[in-house]
Amino acid sequence: MPLKSMTGFARSPEHQAGGFSWVWEVKSVNGKNLDLRCRLPAGFEGWEQKLRQLTASKLGRGNLQVSLTISRERGATTVEVNDEVLRQVISVLNDLSVSVEAERPTLDGILAIKGVMDIVDAQPDEDAVQARDGELEKSYQATLDGLVAMRAEEGGKLETMIRGQLDKAEALSKQASTSAEQQPAAIQARLTAQLEKLLEGGKTLPEEKLAHEVALLATKADVTEELDRLEAHISAARDLIALDEPVGRRMDFLTQELNRETNTICSKSSSVELTRIGLDLKATVDQIREQVQNVE
């Protein structure tokens, strides 16, 4: 199975059920954990916990933004008269008619008073609400499936790039190994040349003493262990890519280890060639780490 990216987007087609129509949208970017932010219309706040559970069943990591746009289809309406408010209005009008000379209010004028009469949409019955909620959940799961598919597609592209960069790192590691084998001879030649300049009258350092100094410097410059660990980390990274599970965190840790070994190789280098290879390695590891940041 290919790696999975944490970047993706999915939008559902418009669905209808129970007198409602709606559209889901889910956006995903990289994140250390699974973090869900919901933008839900009034009356649907209780869905957030369900959405978190559904999302966690399909995704391991990423910062997600979920939005629901929903509207109610125009249905039957009813007229409701607030009898209590109507009685209070009539009572007040009767009291005022004793002290204020004015024409008697008309019926339509009384009904126009705020709170006396309302035109309201008929409330959906329980069966319609259950049908709507069931379809809402199904359509969200389908939207999640679309997001998962897109993240898998992006992950395939990431895998191709990361594998290529690992191959390059392995090739550079082999070059570094060849260059490192030449370091003792280079150290001896450089030390001999420096001593010739420092010692006066053509004096030379005893061969035994020179060999001892070269051995000390060569030991300090030895990068065999770093190269061995570098190759082991590259092999481990390839093994992780082959797993059918989220591996982003472990890949990120491995890139840190690769970077550490590369830095040590550069600091121990005593030749221009090995330093050049080390810098190329560092650039390659940085590219791997940049891509790994998006891996689930």
C-alpha positions, 0 to 999 in steps of 0.5 A: 500500500502507498503512503498516505498524505495528510493533505486533501479535499472532498465535497459531497454532491447535494443530498436531499432527505426528510425535507432538507438538502445539504452539502458536506465539505472536508479540508485536510492539512498536515498535523501532529495529531487528528484535530477536527474543527466543525462548522455546523449550522444552528441546531446541528451542534450535537453532531460534532461528537459523531463526526469525530468518531466517524473521522477517527475510524478512517484517518490517523492524523491531520488538521481537518475542517468540516463544514455542513451547509444545509437548507430546508425545502419549502413545505407546508406552513401553518398560521398560529395565533397566540390567544394569550397575547390576543386577549391582552391586546383586546383588553388594552384596546378596551381600556384605552377606548374609555379615555381616548376617542379613536376609531375602533381597530380593524381585525387585520390591524390587530392581527398585524401586532407583533406576537399576535399571529405568526406564519410558521413552517410545519415541523418535520415529523420524527420519521422524516428527521430520522431519515434525514439524519441517516442520510446525513451520516451516510453522505458524510462517510462517503465524503470521508471516503473521497478525502481518503482516496485523495490523500492516498493519491497524494501519498503515492506521489510522496512515496515516489519522491521519497523513494527517489531521495532515499536512493540518492542518499544511499548512493551518496553514502556509498560515495562517502564510504569510498572517500572515507577510505582515502582519508588516512592517506590524505591525513598523512600526506597533509601532516607530512607537508605541514611538518616539512614547513615547520621543522627547520634544517631539513629535520624530519619526524621519526616514522613511528611518531608520524604514524602515531599522529596519523593514527590519532587523526584518522581515528577522530576522522573515522566515519565508519559508524556514522555511515553504517547507521546511515545505511541502516536508517535508509533501510528502515525507512524503506521498510516503513514505507512498505507497511500498511499503516500510518508511519509519518511519525516514525518516518519523521524520527528517522529523518532526524537520525539521518540528519544527525549522522550526516552532520557528524560526517560533515564535522569529521570530514578531513577532505574537500571531497567528503565534505562535498558529499556530506553537504549533498547528503544533508540537502537530500535528507532535508528534502526527505524530511520536507516530504515526510512532514505531509505523510500520515 
